[in-house]
Amino acid sequence: MEVGPATVKTHVASVLAKTGARDRTQAVIAAYEAGFLRER
């Protein structure tokens, strides 16, 4: 299954809107702080 660039942009925009992050980096930081991610 392949996901097109427009679909990815839509999903990224949705994540940014829901988290209040201004960019993808801030969204990753928010996910890490919320416990969704962890260091290896």
CHARMM internal coordinates of N, CA and C (Angstrom, degrees):
IC EDIT
DIST 1 N 1 CA 1.4556
DIST 1 CA 1 C 1.5157
ANGL 1 N 1 CA 1 C 108.42
DIST 1 C 2 N 1.2869
ANGL 1 CA 1 C 2 N 115.93
DIHE 1 N 1 CA 1 C 2 N 134.54
DIST 2 N 2 CA 1.4627
ANGL 1 C 2 N 2 CA 121.61
DIHE 1 CA 1 C 2 N 2 CA -178.59
DIST 2 CA 2 C 1.5230
ANGL 2 N 2 CA 2 C 109.69
DIHE 1 C 2 N 2 CA 2 C -116.09
DIST 2 C 3 N 1.3160
ANGL 2 CA 2 C 3 N 115.61
DIHE 2 N 2 CA 2 C 3 N 138.86
DIST 3 N 3 CA 1.4562
ANGL 2 C 3 N 3 CA 121.27
DIHE 2 CA 2 C 3 N 3 CA 178.37
DIST 3 CA 3 C 1.5260
ANGL 3 N 3 CA 3 C 107.68
DIHE 2 C 3 N 3 CA 3 C -109.34
DIST 3 C 4 N 1.3006
ANGL 3 CA 3 C 4 N 115.88
DIHE 3 N 3 CA 3 C 4 N 128.98
DIST 4 N 4 CA 1.4624
ANGL 3 C 4 N 4 CA 120.52
DIHE 3 CA 3 C 4 N 4 CA -177.51
DIST 4 CA 4 C 1.5240
ANGL 4 N 4 CA 4 C 112.41
DIHE 3 C 4 N 4 CA 4 C -78.26
DIST 4 C 5 N 1.3181
ANGL 4 CA 4 C 5 N 116.28
DIHE 4 N 4 CA 4 C 5 N 160.57
DIST 5 N 5 CA 1.4629
ANGL 4 C 5 N 5 CA 121.22
DIHE 4 CA 4 C 5 N 5 CA -179.63
DIST 5 CA 5 C 1.5341
ANGL 5 N 5 CA 5 C 113.44
DIHE 4 C 5 N 5 CA 5 C -58.81
DIST 5 C 6 N 1.3097
ANGL 5 CA 5 C 6 N 117.53
DIHE 5 N 5 CA 5 C 6 N -37.02
DIST 6 N 6 CA 1.4652
ANGL 5 C 6 N 6 CA 120.41
DIHE 5 CA 5 C 6 N 6 CA 179.83
DIST 6 CA 6 C 1.5263
ANGL 6 N 6 CA 6 C 111.03
DIHE 5 C 6 N 6 CA 6 C -65.33
DIST 6 C 7 N 1.3301
ANGL 6 CA 6 C 7 N 116.49
DIHE 6 N 6 CA 6 C 7 N -37.77
DIST 7 N 7 CA 1.4681
ANGL 6 C 7 N 7 CA 120.91
DIHE 6 CA 6 C 7 N 7 CA 178.14
DIST 7 CA 7 C 1.5171
ANGL 7 N 7 CA 7 C 110.46
DIHE 6 C 7 N 7 CA 7 C -65.28
DIST 7 C 8 N 1.3189
ANGL 7 CA 7 C 8 N 116.74
DIHE 7 N 7 CA 7 C 8 N -42.86
DIST 8 N 8 CA 1.4693
ANGL 7 C 8 N 8 CA 120.85
DIHE 7 CA 7 C 8 N 8 CA 178.54
DIST 8 CA 8 C 1.5162
ANGL 8 N 8 CA 8 C 110.16
DIHE 7 C 8 N 8 CA 8 C -61.82
DIST 8 C 9 N 1.3230
ANGL 8 CA 8 C 9 N 117.12
DIHE 8 N 8 CA 8 C 9 N -45.32
DIST 9 N 9 CA 1.4690
ANGL 8 C 9 N 9 CA 120.79
DIHE 8 CA 8 C 9 N 9 CA 179.66
DIST 9 CA 9 C 1.5212
ANGL 9 N 9 CA 9 C 111.37
DIHE 8 C 9 N 9 CA 9 C -60.99
DIST 9 C 10 N 1.3368
ANGL 9 CA 9 C 10 N 116.44
DIHE 9 N 9 CA 9 C 10 N -38.68
DIST 10 N 10 CA 1.4639
ANGL 9 C 10 N 10 CA 120.72
DIHE 9 CA 9 C 10 N 10 CA 178.50
DIST 10 CA 10 C 1.5292
ANGL 10 N 10 CA 10 C 110.67
DIHE 9 C 10 N 10 CA 10 C -64.02
DIST 10 C 11 N 1.3311
ANGL 10 CA 10 C 11 N 116.63
DIHE 10 N 10 CA 10 C 11 N -44.72
DIST 11 N 11 CA 1.4630
ANGL 10 C 11 N 11 CA 120.32
DIHE 10 CA 10 C 11 N 11 CA -179.63
DIST 11 CA 11 C 1.5259
ANGL 11 N 11 CA 11 C 111.55
DIHE 10 C 11 N 11 CA 11 C -66.80
DIST 11 C 12 N 1.3271
ANGL 11 CA 11 C 12 N 117.15
DIHE 11 N 11 CA 11 C 12 N -40.94
DIST 12 N 12 CA 1.4658
ANGL 11 C 12 N 12 CA 120.60
DIHE 11 CA 11 C 12 N 12 CA 177.99
DIST 12 CA 12 C 1.5252
ANGL 12 N 12 CA 12 C 109.95
DIHE 11 C 12 N 12 CA 12 C -62.75
DIST 12 C 13 N 1.3174
ANGL 12 CA 12 C 13 N 117.62
DIHE 12 N 12 CA 12 C 13 N -44.63
DIST 13 N 13 CA 1.4647
ANGL 12 C 13 N 13 CA 121.30
DIHE 12 CA 12 C 13 N 13 CA 178.45
DIST 13 CA 13 C 1.5199
ANGL 13 N 13 CA 13 C 111.05
DIHE 12 C 13 N 13 CA 13 C -60.35
DIST 13 C 14 N 1.3277
ANGL 13 CA 13 C 14 N 117.07
DIHE 13 N 13 CA 13 C 14 N -38.70
DIST 14 N 14 CA 1.4603
ANGL 13 C 14 N 14 CA 121.10
DIHE 13 CA 13 C 14 N 14 CA 178.64
DIST 14 CA 14 C 1.5310
ANGL 14 N 14 CA 14 C 111.56
DIHE 13 C 14 N 14 CA 14 C -65.06
DIST 14 C 15 N 1.3257
ANGL 14 CA 14 C 15 N 116.21
DIHE 14 N 14 CA 14 C 15 N -43.84
DIST 15 N 15 CA 1.4727
ANGL 14 C 15 N 15 CA 120.45
DIHE 14 CA 14 C 15 N 15 CA 178.02
DIST 15 CA 15 C 1.5238
ANGL 15 N 15 CA 15 C 110.34
DIHE 14 C 15 N 15 CA 15 C -62.35
DIST 15 C 16 N 1.3158
ANGL 15 CA 15 C 16 N 116.91
DIHE 15 N 15 CA 15 C 16 N -44.59
DIST 16 N 16 CA 1.4620
ANGL 15 C 16 N 16 CA 120.54
DIHE 15 CA 15 C 16 N 16 CA -179.97
DIST 16 CA 16 C 1.5309
ANGL 16 N 16 CA 16 C 110.85
DIHE 15 C 16 N 16 CA 16 C -61.54
DIST 16 C 17 N 1.3250
ANGL 16 CA 16 C 17 N 117.03
DIHE 16 N 16 CA 16 C 17 N -42.97
DIST 17 N 17 CA 1.4624
ANGL 16 C 17 N 17 CA 120.87
DIHE 16 CA 16 C 17 N 17 CA 179.93
DIST 17 CA 17 C 1.5244
ANGL 17 N 17 CA 17 C 111.49
DIHE 16 C 17 N 17 CA 17 C -64.78
DIST 17 C 18 N 1.3216
ANGL 17 CA 17 C 18 N 116.60
DIHE 17 N 17 CA 17 C 18 N -41.98
DIST 18 N 18 CA 1.4638
ANGL 17 C 18 N 18 CA 120.66
DIHE 17 CA 17 C 18 N 18 CA -177.51
DIST 18 CA 18 C 1.5210
ANGL 18 N 18 CA 18 C 112.71
DIHE 17 C 18 N 18 CA 18 C -71.23
DIST 18 C 19 N 1.3190
ANGL 18 CA 18 C 19 N 117.28
DIHE 18 N 18 CA 18 C 19 N -31.97
DIST 19 N 19 CA 1.4658
ANGL 18 C 19 N 19 CA 120.48
DIHE 18 CA 18 C 19 N 19 CA -178.44
DIST 19 CA 19 C 1.5186
ANGL 19 N 19 CA 19 C 112.79
DIHE 18 C 19 N 19 CA 19 C -93.10
DIST 19 C 20 N 1.3217
ANGL 19 CA 19 C 20 N 116.80
DIHE 19 N 19 CA 19 C 20 N -15.58
DIST 20 N 20 CA 1.4602
ANGL 19 C 20 N 20 CA 120.42
DIHE 19 CA 19 C 20 N 20 CA -176.41
DIST 20 CA 20 C 1.5211
ANGL 20 N 20 CA 20 C 112.41
DIHE 19 C 20 N 20 CA 20 C 76.65
DIST 20 C 21 N 1.3209
ANGL 20 CA 20 C 21 N 116.00
DIHE 20 N 20 CA 20 C 21 N 12.07
DIST 21 N 21 CA 1.4664
ANGL 20 C 21 N 21 CA 120.86
DIHE 20 CA 20 C 21 N 21 CA 179.57
DIST 21 CA 21 C 1.5267
ANGL 21 N 21 CA 21 C 109.52
DIHE 20 C 21 N 21 CA 21 C -76.04
DIST 21 C 22 N 1.3392
ANGL 21 CA 21 C 22 N 116.54
DIHE 21 N 21 CA 21 C 22 N 148.12
DIST 22 N 22 CA 1.4613
ANGL 21 C 22 N 22 CA 119.85
DIHE 21 CA 21 C 22 N 22 CA -179.39
DIST 22 CA 22 C 1.5221
ANGL 22 N 22 CA 22 C 112.64
DIHE 21 C 22 N 22 CA 22 C -89.00
DIST 22 C 23 N 1.3566
ANGL 22 CA 22 C 23 N 116.10
DIHE 22 N 22 CA 22 C 23 N -17.74
DIST 23 N 23 CA 1.4555
ANGL 22 C 23 N 23 CA 119.88
DIHE 22 CA 22 C 23 N 23 CA 178.61
DIST 23 CA 23 C 1.5256
ANGL 23 N 23 CA 23 C 109.55
DIHE 22 C 23 N 23 CA 23 C -156.07
DIST 23 C 24 N 1.3379
ANGL 23 CA 23 C 24 N 116.13
DIHE 23 N 23 CA 23 C 24 N 176.49
DIST 24 N 24 CA 1.4691
ANGL 23 C 24 N 24 CA 120.89
DIHE 23 CA 23 C 24 N 24 CA -176.91
DIST 24 CA 24 C 1.5228
ANGL 24 N 24 CA 24 C 112.03
DIHE 23 C 24 N 24 CA 24 C -63.27
DIST 24 C 25 N 1.3188
ANGL 24 CA 24 C 25 N 116.84
DIHE 24 N 24 CA 24 C 25 N -34.04
DIST 25 N 25 CA 1.4614
ANGL 24 C 25 N 25 CA 120.02
DIHE 24 CA 24 C 25 N 25 CA -179.98
DIST 25 CA 25 C 1.5168
ANGL 25 N 25 CA 25 C 110.52
DIHE 24 C 25 N 25 CA 25 C -62.82
DIST 25 C 26 N 1.3132
ANGL 25 CA 25 C 26 N 117.00
DIHE 25 N 25 CA 25 C 26 N -45.58
DIST 26 N 26 CA 1.4646
ANGL 25 C 26 N 26 CA 119.96
DIHE 25 CA 25 C 26 N 26 CA 178.16
DIST 26 CA 26 C 1.5202
ANGL 26 N 26 CA 26 C 111.78
DIHE 25 C 26 N 26 CA 26 C -64.23
DIST 26 C 27 N 1.3254
ANGL 26 CA 26 C 27 N 117.22
DIHE 26 N 26 CA 26 C 27 N -34.92
DIST 27 N 27 CA 1.4665
ANGL 26 C 27 N 27 CA 120.39
DIHE 26 CA 26 C 27 N 27 CA 177.98
DIST 27 CA 27 C 1.5247
ANGL 27 N 27 CA 27 C 110.21
DIHE 26 C 27 N 27 CA 27 C -64.93
DIST 27 C 28 N 1.3243
ANGL 27 CA 27 C 28 N 117.66
DIHE 27 N 27 CA 27 C 28 N -40.16
DIST 28 N 28 CA 1.4644
ANGL 27 C 28 N 28 CA 120.99
DIHE 27 CA 27 C 28 N 28 CA 177.88
DIST 28 CA 28 C 1.5225
ANGL 28 N 28 CA 28 C 110.35
DIHE 27 C 28 N 28 CA 28 C -65.90
DIST 28 C 29 N 1.3216
ANGL 28 CA 28 C 29 N 117.37
DIHE 28 N 28 CA 28 C 29 N -41.39
DIST 29 N 29 CA 1.4683
ANGL 28 C 29 N 29 CA 120.93
DIHE 28 CA 28 C 29 N 29 CA 177.84
DIST 29 CA 29 C 1.5288
ANGL 29 N 29 CA 29 C 110.17
DIHE 28 C 29 N 29 CA 29 C -61.69
DIST 29 C 30 N 1.3220
ANGL 29 CA 29 C 30 N 116.82
DIHE 29 N 29 CA 29 C 30 N -43.17
DIST 30 N 30 CA 1.4736
ANGL 29 C 30 N 30 CA 120.90
DIHE 29 CA 29 C 30 N 30 CA 179.23
DIST 30 CA 30 C 1.5269
ANGL 30 N 30 CA 30 C 110.40
DIHE 29 C 30 N 30 CA 30 C -63.28
DIST 30 C 31 N 1.3306
ANGL 30 CA 30 C 31 N 117.49
DIHE 30 N 30 CA 30 C 31 N -41.00
DIST 31 N 31 CA 1.4674
ANGL 30 C 31 N 31 CA 120.93
DIHE 30 CA 30 C 31 N 31 CA 178.57
DIST 31 CA 31 C 1.5259
ANGL 31 N 31 CA 31 C 110.62
DIHE 30 C 31 N 31 CA 31 C -64.50
DIST 31 C 32 N 1.3268
ANGL 31 CA 31 C 32 N 116.79
DIHE 31 N 31 CA 31 C 32 N -41.03
DIST 32 N 32 CA 1.4722
ANGL 31 C 32 N 32 CA 121.05
DIHE 31 CA 31 C 32 N 32 CA 178.36
DIST 32 CA 32 C 1.5272
ANGL 32 N 32 CA 32 C 110.35
DIHE 31 C 32 N 32 CA 32 C -63.28
DIST 32 C 33 N 1.3160
ANGL 32 CA 32 C 33 N 116.66
DIHE 32 N 32 CA 32 C 33 N -47.51
DIST 33 N 33 CA 1.4739
ANGL 32 C 33 N 33 CA 120.76
DIHE 32 CA 32 C 33 N 33 CA -179.18
DIST 33 CA 33 C 1.5213
ANGL 33 N 33 CA 33 C 111.97
DIHE 32 C 33 N 33 CA 33 C -64.80
DIST 33 C 34 N 1.3302
ANGL 33 CA 33 C 34 N 117.69
DIHE 33 N 33 CA 33 C 34 N -29.68
DIST 34 N 34 CA 1.4571
ANGL 33 C 34 N 34 CA 121.59
DIHE 33 CA 33 C 34 N 34 CA 179.17
DIST 34 CA 34 C 1.5265
ANGL 34 N 34 CA 34 C 112.54
DIHE 33 C 34 N 34 CA 34 C -81.45
DIST 34 C 35 N 1.3477
ANGL 34 CA 34 C 35 N 116.70
DIHE 34 N 34 CA 34 C 35 N -6.91
DIST 35 N 35 CA 1.4550
ANGL 34 C 35 N 35 CA 120.36
DIHE 34 CA 34 C 35 N 35 CA 177.57
DIST 35 CA 35 C 1.5160
ANGL 35 N 35 CA 35 C 114.43
DIHE 34 C 35 N 35 CA 35 C 92.69
DIST 35 C 36 N 1.3292
ANGL 35 CA 35 C 36 N 117.87
DIHE 35 N 35 CA 35 C 36 N 8.54
DIST 36 N 36 CA 1.4667
ANGL 35 C 36 N 36 CA 119.90
DIHE 35 CA 35 C 36 N 36 CA 178.69
DIST 36 CA 36 C 1.5209
ANGL 36 N 36 CA 36 C 111.57
DIHE 35 C 36 N 36 CA 36 C -77.05
DIST 36 C 37 N 1.3160
ANGL 36 CA 36 C 37 N 116.47
DIHE 36 N 36 CA 36 C 37 N -24.45
DIST 37 N 37 CA 1.4636
ANGL 36 C 37 N 37 CA 122.32
DIHE 36 CA 36 C 37 N 37 CA -179.24
DIST 37 CA 37 C 1.5244
ANGL 37 N 37 CA 37 C 108.80
DIHE 36 C 37 N 37 CA 37 C -124.07
DIST 37 C 38 N 1.3063
ANGL 37 CA 37 C 38 N 115.27
DIHE 37 N 37 CA 37 C 38 N 159.51
DIST 38 N 38 CA 1.4524
ANGL 37 C 38 N 38 CA 119.06
DIHE 37 CA 37 C 38 N 38 CA 175.67
DIST 38 CA 38 C 1.5249
ANGL 38 N 38 CA 38 C 109.18
DIHE 37 C 38 N 38 CA 38 C -147.41
DIST 38 C 39 N 1.3019
ANGL 38 CA 38 C 39 N 115.47
DIHE 38 N 38 CA 38 C 39 N 158.34
DIST 39 N 39 CA 1.4561
ANGL 38 C 39 N 39 CA 119.97
DIHE 38 CA 38 C 39 N 39 CA 178.42
DIST 39 CA 39 C 1.5230
ANGL 39 N 39 CA 39 C 109.30
DIHE 38 C 39 N 39 CA 39 C -72.34
DIST 39 C 40 N 1.3183
ANGL 39 CA 39 C 40 N 115.10
DIHE 39 N 39 CA 39 C 40 N 152.51
DIST 40 N 40 CA 1.4612
ANGL 39 C 40 N 40 CA 119.04
DIHE 39 CA 39 C 40 N 40 CA 176.98
DIST 40 CA 40 C 1.4922
ANGL 40 N 40 CA 40 C 109.70
DIHE 39 C 40 N 40 CA 40 C -93.15
END
COOR INIT
IC SEED 1 N 1 CA 1 C
IC BUILD
